[in-house]
Amino acid sequence: MNRTRTTRPHRRPPTSLLLPGILLLGLAACAAEPPAGGQSPGPGMGPVDRSSPHDWPPVSLDSSGPEHTVVLQAPDPGWWIQLDGVEASPGLKRIYVTIRRPKPGRMYPQVITELRLGSTVPSREPAELLVRVAEPDGSTPSPYHPLDRSE
């Protein structure tokens, strides 16, 4: 007697919802993480030091596009930049940014690297850029320093 075994095809769970769900969870985790230093965006971002010199690569505010863009001219690709928040003041928007130094002990090519960070502030509105520097592990960020004011 020849028996034919009938098997059901293996059914995989629907993956059409799996990938968007993973992406949404990742975005939610990123949004829930506080900016460097544990401060929340908005008023009271931290101390502002208007007197002491800074010790990081040149930073500027590019207003040629539809929104203000923060531009960092880093000496190597180990530097990175993060938007901490935007604060609305009467007649002025303040853009808070943290720059992280390269990780020590790593080798980076010595090539000027331009990092551009978009903001939500329209170019037609005046803005002030406040920058602080942090170590690679996020510890001991400096106070914010005002660098540029566009009119």
Buried (B, 14 or more C-beta within 10 A) or exposed (E): EEEEEEEEEEEEEEEEEEEEEEEEEEEEEEEEEEBBBEBEBEEEBBEBBEEEEBEBBEBBBBBEEEBBBBBBEBBBBBBBBBBBBBBEEEEBBBBBBBBBBBEEEEEBEEEEBEBEBEBEBEBEBBBBBBBBBBBBEBEEBBEBBEBBEBE
